[in-house]
């Protein structure tokens, strides 16, 4: 969905670097896959054709944060009940 984005923080040898991959157009999505020592973030179309791909060594990834696009609340949405914190 347009506006979805994933933020990847990488260890760059003493410093950190941050990369953001975002779904830039309507109908596109951002997917994350990992395996064999590689984290892959792909922006793809509705049909599954990759538009942009970013690959990172999993040993260097410090954080991977998904930011879903905010949506406007609808009139028929259920109210959200907050969970109680235990002691």
Secondary structure as GFF3:
##gff-version 3
##sequence-region A 1 87
A	DSSP	beta_strand	5	11	.	.	.	ID=ss1
A	DSSP	beta_strand	16	22	.	.	.	ID=ss2
A	DSSP	beta_strand	29	35	.	.	.	ID=ss3
A	DSSP	beta_strand	38	44	.	.	.	ID=ss4
A	DSSP	beta_strand	50	57	.	.	.	ID=ss5
A	DSSP	beta_strand	61	67	.	.	.	ID=ss6
###
